Every structure is written in structure tokens, then in C-alpha cells.
Amino acid sequence: MGFDSFWHWAILLVIVLLVFGTKKIRNLGPDLGSAIRDFKKSLSGDDEAKQKEEEARRKEAEQLRADPPPADRATTQSQRDSSETK
């Protein structure tokens, strides 16, 4: 009385569909795929974290180079005062 008969498999399939429903079975593939992808990412997560950290440092350095130096406030004020008196 093994599971070598077609009817045994058909009854088992019907029971599984009734217990879990078609929605859960339909989502089984994508859920399993995303779980495997997340597992692979966690194994190589240190490399990605280092790359993101280096990229953030590089962007910060580029931003610092792109910003103009702050103007001297006293010089700017004296220029305004001298232009108003003329």
C-alpha cells in the first residue's frame, strides 16, 4: 500500500490544496527564490557593506571638492559698505 498509484497521488494533492490553498502554493516558488537570494547575500554581505562604505566616502570627498570655500564675512560686509557710500 505505497504511493505508487495515481489515485494515491491525486488524493494527496487534493488534501494539500485544501490545507494550504492555491495562493500559498502559488507563492511558494518566489518565496523560496527570495530566501535563497537573501541567504547568498548574507554570505557575501561583508563585501557589499565595504563597497557601500567606500562609495559613500568617495561621494563625500567629491562633494567636499565641489563645494566652494566659504567667503570671508568681514570682506564681504566691507565691500557692501564701500559700494553703498559711492
C-alpha positions in Angstrom: 0.0 0.0 0.0 2.6 2.5 -1.1 2.3 5.8 -3.0 2.9 4.2 -6.4 -0.7 4.5 -7.6 -2.1 7.5 -9.4 -5.1 7.7 -7.1 -2.9 8.0 -4.0 -1.0 11.0 -5.5 -4.3 12.6 -6.6 -5.8 12.3 -3.1 -2.6 13.6 -1.6 -2.7 16.6 -4.0 -6.3 17.4 -3.1 -5.6 17.3 0.6 -2.5 19.5 0.2 -4.6 22.0 -1.8 -7.3 22.0 0.8 -4.9 22.5 3.7 -2.6 25.2 2.2 -4.8 26.7 -0.5 -3.7 27.7 -4.0 -2.4 31.1 -3.0 0.2 29.8 -0.6 1.3 27.2 -3.1 1.5 29.7 -5.9 3.7 32.0 -3.7 6.0 29.1 -2.7 8.3 29.5 -5.7 9.0 33.2 -5.4 9.3 33.0 -1.6 11.8 30.2 -1.9 13.8 32.1 -4.6 14.0 35.2 -2.5 15.0 33.2 0.6 17.9 31.7 -1.4 18.9 35.1 -2.7 18.9 36.6 0.8 21.0 33.7 2.0 23.6 34.2 -0.7 23.7 37.9 0.1 24.2 37.3 3.8 27.2 35.0 2.9 28.8 37.8 0.9 27.4 40.7 2.9 30.7 41.9 4.2 32.0 42.6 0.7 28.9 44.6 -0.2 29.0 46.6 3.1 32.6 47.5 2.4 31.8 48.6 -1.1 28.9 50.8 0.0 31.1 52.3 2.7 33.9 53.1 0.2 31.4 54.6 -2.2 29.9 56.8 0.5 33.4 58.0 1.4 34.2 58.7 -2.3 31.0 60.7 -2.7 31.7 62.7 0.4 35.2 63.5 -0.9 33.8 64.6 -4.3 31.2 66.8 -2.5 33.9 68.4 -0.4 35.9 69.2 -3.6 32.9 70.5 -5.4 31.9 73.0 -2.6 33.4 76.4 -2.9 35.4 77.7 0.1 33.3 79.9 2.4 33.7 83.6 1.7 35.2 85.8 4.4 32.2 87.5 6.0 34.1 90.6 7.0 35.4 91.2 3.5 32.0 90.8 2.0 30.5 93.2 4.5 33.2 95.9 3.9 32.7 95.5 0.1 28.9 96.1 0.6 29.6 99.1 2.8 32.0 100.7 0.3 29.6 100.2 -2.6 26.8 101.9 -0.7 28.9 105.0 0.1 29.8 105.7 -3.5 
